[in-house]
Amino acid sequence: MAFTTLQEMELPAAFDAHVHLRDGDMAQLVAPTIRQGGVNQVYVMPNLVPPITTVEQCLEYRARLRAIEPSVDYLMSLYLHESLTPDTIRAARKAGVTGVKSYPAGVTTNSSSGVLDYALFYPIFAAMEEEDMVLNLHGEVPSTPSSAPLSSSSSSQPAITILNAEPAFLPTLTDLHARFPRLRIILEHCSTGAAIAAVRACGPSVAGTITAHHLSLVIDDWAGDPFCFCKPVAKTPEDRDALLRAVVHSSGRFFLGTDSAPHDSGKKRGEDKIAAGVFTQPYAVGLVLDALETGVERGVVAEADVKKEVLEGFLGGWGRKFYGVEDTRGEKILLRKGEEEIVGLLSKAGLGVEVVPFRRRERTWKVTWK
């Protein structure tokens, strides 16, 4: 039966290779929604306040998450920071930590401790290559300050904005791969056709994640809605369509990393500066299926290309293979089209936070665990 006419389907439980679960009340609110979205295994981001920079912090954080939702497998990461040493990397690997996440300084939520010069971390990357750990790259460069001299924008180096911050980073990806060809590198939350091409141009040790929301959004969507604003921002329709095509023609090089990023609703609309992040966790698999269906209807991808093996690969199999992990539970999910209504506001009695999900009050696929 054709994908767009399916009313229900059974798939293996998904692996989400990029999630933000925060801590404290926010973790209490969002961690229980992981399985609601059809996911039983996640790779957790380390940009807490303060960031997770030691093995002890990492293991303690995982214990807190397990106490909230024990039926999820949490793969953990360290925050790339000047305090890390090669010995830290070796100890992390021995303790079961999966990778290290790099944030360019100041580009997104809780990234003030991020990277200014990647060359300083070459000994860390060499140790990671030896230990077969994963380097996760937030692939943007910091924006040019608005106070910069006018002459800077007319030099050979263009001024950096949120629209070209990802393309400007891609030479760094290429350089790191050339220097450390065996290092497993993931370009996170690809948002442009250029990013897709850059990953494909690298060897098999480089892959990319794609979010559910970037498969749907373009510039005009987030320009008028703070709940669609994230970093990297959604770009042009052509970029969105390149991501859709990458899903179905991936050959395993791209897989799901939702970058689901919860923020208290007040920080998305009630403060002077809008927090960057789109919250998709409770509806992760359904949102991907919706985006692919829209892509078929618009003629971006062929219906025949949205095969079950493609869905199984993008939603879990390809990510697990790249990370070298298995779904030891072997769980299955049953999805029913249009039977889930996305809540307008996620909240829980006794917690001091509440979150507005992506595509609030719309309908998507409902997940039932088998």
Salt bridges, closest charged atoms under 4 A:
GLU8 OE1 - ARG336 NE 3.47
GLU10 OE1 - LYS370 NZ 2.69
ASP23 OD2 - ARG64 NH2 2.73
ASP87 OD1 - ARG90 NH2 2.79
GLU129 OE1 - ARG182 NH2 3.96
ASP132 OD1 - ARG184 NE 3.06
GLU140 OE1 - HIS138 NE2 2.65
ASP175 OD2 - ARG179 NE 2.87
GLU188 OE1 - HIS18 ND1 2.99
ASP225 OD2 - ARG360 NH1 3.53
ASP241 OD1 - ARG240 NE 3.14
ASP241 OD1 - ARG298 NH2 2.92
ASP259 OD1 - HIS18 NE2 2.96
ASP259 OD1 - HIS20 NE2 2.92
GLU271 OE2 - LYS267 NZ 3.50
ASP290 OD2 - ARG359 NH1 2.82
GLU293 OE2 - LYS337 NZ 2.68
ASP305 OD2 - HIS249 NE2 3.46
ASP327 OD2 - ARG320 NH2 3.95
GLU331 OE2 - ARG35 NH2 2.90
GLU340 OE1 - LYS366 NZ 3.74
GLU341 OE1 - ARG363 NH1 3.61
GLU362 OE1 - ARG359 NE 2.80
